[in-house]
Amino acid sequence: MSVMTSIPVAADTDLTTVPRRHPLRWLTGLLLLVVIGLLVADVATNPRFGWAVVWLYFQDVSIFHGLLTTLELTVICMAIGIVLAVALAVMRLSANPVVRTFAFGYVSFFRGTPVLVQLLFWFNLAALYPVISFGLPGVHLDANTLITPFMAAVLGLGLNEAAYMSEIVRAGILSVDHGQTEAAGALGLTRGQTLRRVVLPQAMRVIVPPTGNETIGMLKTTALVSVLAVHDLLYSSQIIYAKNFQTIPLLIVASLWYLVVTTVLGVGQYYLERRYARGNRTLPPTPLQRLRRLVGTHANVDRSLR
């Protein structure tokens, strides 16, 4: 017969948990901090960057007007792209082979040619069609008057964006289980009602994250319209440095404004993704929640030491 003995443990014994050391991790972080510090110091002290000029024109009225044009183009082109993308995605999934082939050809054409070439084609549309009639009797529109640089930019960017967004929307629709559609049909819903009320709301979890990326990408792609003499953010900077020859400072001004806007859009995208991901997975803490947890942890440690 075996006898089991227990080792008595003192009640007042303190058990200390020692965290695992990661010297390589700390060394890597330290090296990165040194490199970043040297880079920031070099950029800040290099007089060729012209930081005084950057600060002067960062608040310039013409730069601000160019920024508003850039934001306007982004909103209009993304709206056109999203609306057309939903139609193209539904057409790609249609049982009609003609409709399906048309949507496939549209996507293939606009994704297969550079957006800059498309912008130039729209800008020079009057060379192909001096008069636009849309096939309607009595309609004779002057293409030079109708296709302004801004309109060419909207058509080029909006139609191109629709091709990319249609694939995102199609992927979102395909991610919804087919049983949802069958159940909606059994309840008497039409295909349009099923799409609006059942399929698309569930597909938003897949559609929203890449749509945010496309919006940020569209904001930066609008810089291409400077070749059409549209007074966007980049073109406004180009006009100024063509007069004062401060090329680098004005390009820095444009870059800083792009960074500001894309950062704001990125934060909005982050919280929008969290909203549509609720109930689907465990959500990671937001930066604000991490800060509260960090402050709360230190506060608890301070109380325990008193």
Summary of the structure (lengths in Angstrom):
residues: 306
radius of gyration: 28.6
end to end distance: 51.8
largest distance: 110.8
contacts: 815
relative contact order: 0.11
helix: 76%
strand: 1%
